[in-house]
Amino acid sequence: MAGNYKIDNEKFGAFLSRLRKEKGMTQKELAEKLYVSDKAVSKWERGLSLPDIALLQPLAALMEVSVTEMLCGEIIRKDQPLTVQEIEPLINGALVMTAQEQTAQRDSRRKWGMRFLWALALCAVEAGLLYRFAPAWLLADDIVFMILPPLMALIFGVYFIFFSKEKLPGFYDQYKVNFYSDGVFRMNIPGVHFNNSNWPHILNAVRAWACLTLGGWVLLFAAVQGLLVKLGLAAMAQFGILLPMTLFIILGGMMIPVYVVGKKYQ
């Protein structure tokens, strides 16, 4: 085993699957005890991924084996203890797991960053074309409705793509916490418990909303307002349509997906 610095995913998964079944535990039950999704457990057992290093100790405790045995993927007899040369590769392999996660997180942030910048550029082009060619009424009336959603998408997008934590502190996994706090930023969604199982999906939901709103709202707003004018609706009637539409994009467009994925993966 010496010199082998890579955990055998398939052996780890098969070992975990066997121990879980011996305990009479389903994947969902194990997932609930670890505050992860059953899909995550399924991936571990199929050898497609490995659990976060912070989960190794509670996972080993639930399976009533040592962390070393979990990493080895087999029961170690008491009369055959591992040597330092055998244990060291296991530790290094576990550290590689964390390094791989960090690399994946950086790649994900970079991809979302590029999407966000493209969406921002598209928004600027759309606004420029609208200012250059749109009728005066489109620029003068209800302009706050056109500006507010992209502005909110810009603020939330910058934070969630470039500055938000990719991983929550451990107490989020230990307790049912329905709020997220980071400096001046606060998020509280009743009924959703934030943890490291649903947090990546919540991040992606907000990031997707920010990119879609930046890239598409200006043209959508112009098309809707143009239609309302052609229909000959009075200013108050237009206001009555544009206001709830704008609020829905800002609040519902972001909070509904966050609530859905938060509940699904919590």
N, C-alpha and C positions, 0 to 999 in steps of 0.2 A: 504494500500500500504506500510505502514511502515514495515521495516524489509525485504522487498523484494529487494534484491540487484542484480537482474538479469533482463536485458531488455527482454521483450517478443518479440522475433524475428518475429513471425508470425503476431502479432498485429502491430508491427512497419511496416512490409512489406505491410500489407493490407492497412494501413493508407496512406503510401507513394503512393501506387498504385492508391488509390482513389483520392488523391490530384493531382497526375500527370495527370490522365485522366480528372479531372475537369478543368485543365489548358489547355487541348487539346494538351498535349505534349507526344511525343513518348519516349520510353526508350532510344533510340539512341540520341534524342535531349537533354534529361536530362543529359545523359552521356557526351555529348560534352560540355555542360555548366559547368560540374564539372571536366572535363578533366580525365574521367575514361572510361572504356569500357562499352558498353551496356550489356555485360555479367555480369558485376559487379552489375549494376542496377537490372538486372533480378534476381540475387541471393538475393539482398536485399528484393525485393518485394515477393519472394517466401519464405522468412524467413530462407534462408540457411546461410546467413551471415549478418553482420551489417557493415555500412560504417565506415571508419576511423574517429576517434573523431574529427580530423581537418576538416572533411567535414560536420559535423553537422550544423555549423553555415551557410555556403553557401547553404546547402541543405534546411534548414529551411527558409532562405530568399527567395529562388526560389519558395518554396511552400507557402510563405506568412503566415507562422505560427511561433511560438516561438520554440526554441530548446527544451524547456520543453514539449511542445505539441508533438514534434516529438518523444521524448523519451517515452512519455506516450502512444503514438499511438492514440490520440484522441484530439478533440478540447476542450479546457478548458473555460468554461463560465466565463465571467468577474465577475459575482456575486458569483462565487465559486472559489476563489484563493486557490492555494495549500498551505498547511502549511509547515513549516520547516521539520517536520517529514516525510512529503510526498515527498518533493523535494530531501532530502538527499539520499534516496535510488537510485533515478534516476542518481544523480551525481556519486555515487559509481558504479552504473551499467555501466555508460559511461567509467569510469576509468578501469573497468574490461575488457571492449572491447580492450583498449590499451594493457593491460597486456596479454590478450589472443593473440593478434597480436605479441607481443614481444616473447612469448613462441613459437609460430608457426615459427617465424623467426629463433630463436635459434635451434629449431628442424631441420629446413631445412638446416641451415648451418652445423649442426652436421652430417646430412646424406650425404651431398655433401663432407664434409671433409673425411668421411670414404671411399666414392667412390674414391676420389682423392688419398688417401693413398694406396688403393688397386691397382689403376692404376699405381702409382709410383713404387710399389713393382713389379708389372707385367713387367713394363718397365725395371727394373733392372735385373730381371730374364732373360728376352729376350736378353738383351744386353750381359749378362754373357754367355748365351748359344751360342750366335752368335760369341763372341770372342773365345770361347772354341772350337767350331766345324766348323765354317764357313771357307771356303777357304780364302787364303791370299788376293786374289784380292778383295774380298768383304769388307775386313777391310781396305785395302789401298786406293782403288779408291773411290772418291766422298764421303768420310766419313762425310764431313761437311753436306751433304744432309741428312744423317742419324741422325746426332746429333741436327741439328738446330730446327726442329719441336718439338721434346720433350723438348728441352731447353725453347723454347717460351711457350709451354704449361705449363711447370713448373712455369715460371715467372707469366704468366697471371692467372694460376690456383691458386697459392698461394695468389695472391692479391684478386681475385674475390670471392674466397671461404672463406678466413680467415680474410680479412681486408677491403673489400669494404663496402660501406654503403648499408644497406638493404632498406633504405628509403631516397629519395632525399629531399632537402630543399624545402620549400613551393613555392619559386619563379619559380621553374621548372614547377609547375602546373599552374602558372599564366601567364607565358610568353612562347613563342615558342623558346625554347633553343635547338640548335642542337649540343651541345657539353657537355661533362661531364668532370669535373676537380676535382681532389682530390690530393693535394700535387704535387708530380712530375708526377703523372699519368694523362694523357689526352686522351680523346676519342672524335673524331669528325666524325660524319656520316652524310653527306649531305642528306637532305630530311627526316631525322628522328628527331623528337622533343622529347627529353627525358622528361619523367614525371613519376609520381608514378603509372600510369596505365600500362605503358609498361616496367618500370624498372625491376620488378621481372622476367619478361619473358626474358629480355636481360641478366640478371644475370644468369639465368638457361641455356641460349643458350651458353654463354661463358664457364660456368662450364662444361657443357656436352662436348663441343669441347675439353677442356683441358683434361678431363678424357679419352675420346676416343683416342685422339692423343697420350697421354702418354702410354695408354695400347695397342694400335694397330699399331702405325707407324713403329716401328723397324722391326717387322715381315713383314709388307707390303712392306717396302723399300727393305728388303733382298729378298723377293719373286720377286719383279719387277726387281731389278738389276740382280738377278740370271737368270731370263728369257731373259733379254737383252744380257747377255753374251752368253747364249746358242744359241741365234739367230745369234751370230757372229757379232753384230753391233760394229762399230768402237767406240773409246773412245769419239769422238766428238758427235756422234749420241746418245750415252748414255747420255752424258751431256745435249744434247738438249731435252731429254725426262725427265730426273730426275730433272732438274732445274725448269721447269714450274710446274711439279707435286708437288715439294716441296713448291714452292711459293703459289700454290693453297691451299695446306693443311694449310699453315700458315695464309694466308690472306683470301682467299675465304672460307675456312672451318670455320673460325670464323666470318668474316664480313657478309657473305651472310645470315646465320641464324639470326644474330643480326639485320640486315636491315629488314628482313622479319617480325620478331616478333615485331620489333620497329614500323614499319609502321602499322601492323595489330592492335596493341593495343594502339597506341598513341591517 
